[in-house]
């Protein structure tokens, strides 16, 4: 990415769904300075692999950009760690994930993404496959025994026994594509994996830890693995991973950074888990404290600042609610409105307002569905236990934004305020 010289450049530079990469560090604006310093400091001084560093937040808060740029922010990360950065949306199915998927995904990542020579890579893959098969054979025997004790018909029993012995799961090692992509794409393989390993989580954990150790021996560079599980908060039905399965995550033999849904930050405290949140700081009136940082997010991507007026920038920031993705999206849409509708060479208030109206339309249906809950958030800014489902849904859909600075404060997305007020 290079700084924008034209409105077309602005459209490309303000893609909100694409976090900044390591190569785009010059565009990284540290809007969470104190929090990021504490976060990096705690990771650097930590020697206990049982500790998990959780990042709580919602979509659009810039978590992935921060994690992409950890090495740039602190060169010691590159020197001391073998960073295994797993993007959840690239590896796991959106609505079908449990601890089995997480553990297997870590194993697949070690096989798919390493710089071992061909011989060592084959050795690592064979060791993984052998361990998986050993657990599968034990479990298959138990499943067949269990079926024989049930009232299952003989034909059904034969079919189940055949499936148990001839697993389709290990066929993924024969696929031409990577293990991760094959696993995600093939529903039958995923179902088979869960059938085999669902009640063998401890065995699967032991296997992954053995694979980690084998990988480190083959790598022979004295670096500890720093596992980053990024984007889990975007997936559905993952609460158990952060509560019931927390001990399994804790026992992984590596250092760990894991993103989590913002609504779980308070809940996981009872499991002796502490999470840092990356949300904008607000004052007692619920207003963003340092909007100058958000202005830098915009101006850092534009070379020719005549392309956008100060008034347009201020309005975009106000309507972003401090959510980086929404801020970028407002400016991006305003650039196309300037080109296509207003036939203007500059983004001004009219262009930004037109972009906001487009976003209002995108969110209007969901605004109507959650009207009662949204009115409560708009006036009280707090939730109770009966609100959990609505809170999860509205946080994920971007109708509600969370600000967790000492206490939880929730507010509606400024984009929906106009339409929501019509529904009173």
N, C-alpha and C positions, 0 to 999 in steps of 0.2 A: 504494500500500500504506500502510495506517495500522496503528499498533501494536495487537496483539491484545488484545481485551477478553474474548473467549470462546474455548472450545475450537474452535468452528467457525472463528473467525478464525485460530487457530494453524494449522489445516489449510491455509488459503489462503496464509498468510504464509510457510509452510515448504515451498513447492514447489521441490524441488531441481533440477528440469530447466529452470528459468527464471532466467537470470542477472539480477542487478539492473540496471535501466536508469539513465540519467543522472538521471531524475526521482526515483529512489529512493536518491540518494547518502547521505542521512541514515542509512541502514541499512548502509552500507558499513563494514566493520571491516577495517582494514589489518593483516592477519596476516603480511604479508611486508614490513614496513617498510623494512629496510635494502636488500633486493633491489629493491624498487620505487623507492626513491630513486636507486639506481645506474642502474636502467633508464631512468628519466625524465631523469636528468642526462646520460646518454650520448646519448639522442635529441636533447636540446636543443642540445648542443654539436656535434653531427655536421653537417658540411656536405657530406659525400661521398655522393652518391646510389648509389654502388656498394655501400655498406655495407647489410647486411640485419640487422635486429634480430630474432633468433629467440627465441621463448618456448617452452621445453620443459616439457611436463607431460602429465598424463593426465586423463581425464574426471573432473570434479568438484573440481578443485583451485582453481577460481575465476578462471581466466584470462579468460573472457569478461566477467565482472563487472569485472575490473581494466581491460580494454580499453574497456568501455562508459563507464568513469568517468575516463578519462585527462584529458578536458577539465575535469572538476570538480577533479581533483587539481592541475592546473596550467593556469591560464587562458591562458597563452601558447600552448598548443596550439590553442585556438580562434582566437586572433588570427593565428597564423603559418601554420597549415595548413588546407587543404581536406581534411578527413578522409573518406576513402572506406572505409567499414567493410563488408567483404564477409563474410557468414556462410556458410561452406562448405556447411552442411547445407541451406541455403535455395536454393543456386544449382547445386550439383553432385550427381550421382547417387552414392549411398553407395559402390557397388562398381565404378564405371566412371569413372575420372578419370585424366587425364594432363596434360602441360604445355599441350597444345592447349586443353583445357577451361579451364585457369587463365588463359591469355592472353585467350581469347575472353570469359571471365567478367569480366575487368577492363574490356574494351571495352564489354560490355553494361551494366556498372554505370555507366560514364560517360554512356551514352545514357539509361538508365532513370531514374537518380536525379540530377537536376541542377535548378537553379533558373533556367536560361536561358529567355529568352522563346521563344515559339513559332517565330519565324523562325530564331533561332540554333540552337535544338534540332534543327530540320529540316535545317539546314545541316550540323551535326555528324553527324547520322545518315546523311545522303546521302554525306558524305565517307567514313565508315566502310564503308558498303555498297559504294561504288565501289572502295575499296582491296581489300576482300575479293574482289570479283569479278575484279579484275585478277590477283590471285594464283591464283584458281581457274581462270581461263582458261589461264594459263601451265601450271599443273599438269595440267589436263585434257588439254592437247595432249601433254604428256609421257606421260601414262597411256595414251592412245590409241596413241602410237608404240610404247610398250613392249608393248602387247597385240598389235600387228601382228607383232612379232618373235617372239612365242610361238607355241605350237601350238594356241592357242584356236580352236575351231570358228567358222565365219563367223557363225552365229546368235548365239553367245555374244559375239563381238566386236561385233556390231551393237548388242546390248543394252548392253554396257559403254560403247560410244562414245556412245550416246544418253544414258545416265546421266551421263557425264562432261560432256556439253554442256548438258544440262538439269538442273542441280543442284537438289535439293530444299532445300539448306541455306539459300539466300538467301530462301526462302519465309517464313522466320521474321520477316522485316521487314514482311510483309503481315499477320501475325497481330494480333489485337486486344489480346492480352495483352502483357506486357512481354517484351523479348528474353530476359531471364534465365529467366523461368518457362516460356516456350515451348521454349527450348533444353533445359531440364531435363526437361520433360514428354514431349518427342517423341524417341523412340529413333532413328528414321530420320534426323532432322536431325543428331543427335549422331554417328551412324555416318558420315554423309556428310561432316560437318566433319572428322572424323579421317582419312577417306580422302583428302580434298583437301589438308589442311594437315599431316599427320603428318610428312612429310619436308621441310616448309617452315617449320620453327620460327623460323629466323632472319628469314625474310620476314614471318612473323606478328608477331614481336617488333618489327621495324621499323615495321610498320603500327600496332601499339598505341602505340608511342612517338610516332608522328606524330599519333595521335588525342589523346594526352595533351597534346601541344604545342598542337594546335588548340583543345582544350577550355580550356586556360589562357588563350589569346589571347581567346577568346570570353567567358570569365568575367571577365577584366580586373580582378582584385582583388589582384594581386601575392602571392597565396598559393601556396605549393608544395603539391603533393599528398602527403599521407601515406596510403599504402595499408596497410590492415590486413586481412590474410587470416586469418580466425579460424575455427578448427574443422577445419583440414586433418588434425590428428592423429586425428580421429574417423573418417576415411574409410579404406577399404581400399586396398591396393596403391599407396601414394603414396611409397614409399621413393625411387624414381627422381627425383622432383621435388626432393628434398633432397640428391641426390648427382649423378646424371648431368646433370640439368637446372639445376644451381645457377648456372651462368654466365648462363643466360637470365634467371633471376630477378634476378641481380645487375645485369644490363644494362637493366632497366626504368628509365626516366627519371623516377623519383619516389623519395621516401623510403618505406621499407618496414618493416613489422612483420609477422612471420609466425609463427603457432603451429606447433609440430612435435611428433611423438611423443617421449616422454621417452626411449625406448630408443635414439633416434638422436643424442642429445646428444653422446656420446663419439665416435660414428662420423663425424659431419660435421666434427670437428676437423681431419681430414686434408685437408679442402677449404678450410682457412683460414676456416672459419665458426665463430663463437663464439655459444653460446646461453646465455641465462640461464634458470634453472629456477625455477618457483614451486612449491616443495614445502615442507612444514613442517620446521622444524629439529628434529633429535632429538639426544639425548645419547648417551654411549658405550654405554648399555644399550638403545638403540633406542626410547626413550620420548620423546614429544613434550615439547619444552622448556617452552613457554609456553601451557599449557592455559587460562590466564585469557582469552586472546584468543578462543579457541573458545567460552568461556562468554559472552563479549560478543556473539558471533554470535547466540546464542540469546536472551539477555535484551534485546538491542536491538530485537527484533521483537515483544516482549510488553509491554504496558502493565500488565496485571494479573498480577504475578509470583506471586500465590497459585494460578495455574493450573498451576504446575509446581514440584515440590520440588527443593531443591538436590541431593538424592541422585539424583533422576531425571536432572538435568542432568549430573552427574558420570558416571553410567553411559552416557548417550548419547555424551558426549565420548570416554570410554574405548573404546567400541565403534565409534567413527567412524574411528579410525586417522588422524585429522587430515584426512580427506577431507570437504570442505565439503558436497558433494552428499549423501554418506551421512549426515552429521550432521543435515542438514535433513530427510532422508527418515525417519530414526529418530524424530525429534520429531513429524513429520507423522503417521506411522502410529500413534505412541503416542497422539496426540490422538483418532484414530478408535477405537482400542481402548478408550480411556477412555469415550467416548460410547456406543459400540455394544455392547461386551462387558462391561466392568466397571461401566457405568452410574455412573461417577464424575464429579465436578466438577473433579478434579485429576489431573494426570499424575504418577504416582509410579513407584517401581521396578518394580512388577508390570506396569504399562502399557508401560513402556519394554522390559522383558524380553519381553513378548508381541510387541511390534513387531520386536524382534531375531529372534525365532523365525520370524516371517513372512519376513524377509529371508534367514534361513538356508535356508528352504525354496526361495526363488527361486534361490539359488546352489548348491543341493546337487548337482544333476546335473553341472554343470561342475566342481564340487569333486571328484567321483568320477572324471571323465574325466582330470583332471590331478593325481591323487593323488601320484604319484611325484615329479613336479616340485615340487609344493607342499610336500611333506615336506622336500625339499632346501632350498627357500627358507626354510622355518620354522627350520631348524637352522643353515644356513650363511650366509644373507643375501647371497650373491653369486652371480653367474652366469658362465658361460664361453660361447665362441662356439657351442658345440653346443646351447646352450639358447635360441638366438634365437627360434625359432618359438614355443616354449612361453611364453617371456617376453612376446612380443608379444600372444599370445592371452590370457594371464592378466592382463596389464595392461589390455587393452581391456575385458575382461569384469569387471574389478573384483575379481578373486580375489587379486591382488598389488598392493601399493602401493609406489611408489618414493620414496626420500628422497635427494636429491642435494645434499648440503652438504659440498663439498670432496671427497667420495668417494661412490660409488654404494652405497646400502644398500637392500636389498629385504626386504620382510616380507609375510607373508600378511595378508589382510584379517581383522581381529579377528572379524568376523561369522562366518567359516567355521571358526574354530579348533575349536569343539566338534565339528562334524561331521567335520572332517579327522582329529581325534584318534581318532575311532571307527574310522577306516579303517587304522590302524597294524597 
